[in-house]
Every structure is written in C-alpha cells, then in structure tokens.
C-alpha cells in the first residue's frame, strides 16, 4: 500500500462528461437530423412534443417588466411595487387598454 497516494479530488472538473458520452450542441443535432432526411412519421429531436409544464407561468409587470406579485382588480394591470400602482391610478383608460393589448389580455366580459 502506498503512503503517498493522492486523494481523488472531484472539485477539479465538476462538469466533465463521461468518456463514453458525446456532447453535441443543438445546432449540430439539427444539422444531423436535416441531413438524414428522415420520413415525416419518424420522430426527431424537434418533432417530439413535451407535456405542459406543471410550474405556473411567471407574471411580469406591465409597466416595468419586473416580476409582478400584484394585480389591480379594477384595471387588470400587473404591477411590482407601490410606485407603479400609484402611477397606474392616474393613467387614462386608453393607455391601460394599450398595455393590456400588448400583454394579450382579452376580457371575458367583453
């Protein structure tokens, strides 16, 4: 048994791929699939459909683009802090409708 054996240090290359694993970037995968000219019914990397996400969609402020934990029940605009809410109170309705149109909000009431 050797006294001077160096201990294995895993922190030197924490993201190293195993020797039998081949890393291919997404562009290389798409070029390979395009060059193979596979039939339409055969699934490829880009034709596979993923199930819907179980994580709720993130909501962002309509005014600043910051993460918005709040929404105004009257105007339906999302806001991130009290300053944005105060500025929303003085907005005319056509600007509010413009923000909602940009977000893609459609009113259920009509």
Residue pairs with C-beta under 8 A, 6 or more apart in sequence:
17 23
24 32
29 45
30 45
30 46
33 44
33 45
33 46
38 44
58 67
59 67
59 68
59 69
59 71
59 78
60 66
60 67
60 68
60 78
61 67
61 68
61 78
61 79
61 80
61 84
62 68
62 77
62 78
62 79
62 99
62 100
62 102
62 103
63 77
63 79
63 80
63 84
63 87
63 88
63 99
64 80
64 84
66 80
66 81
67 80
68 78
68 79
68 80
69 80
70 78
70 79
70 80
70 85
71 77
71 78
71 79
72 78
72 79
72 85
72 88
75 88
75 91
75 96
75 100
76 100
76 105
76 107
77 88
77 96
77 99
77 100
79 85
79 88
88 96
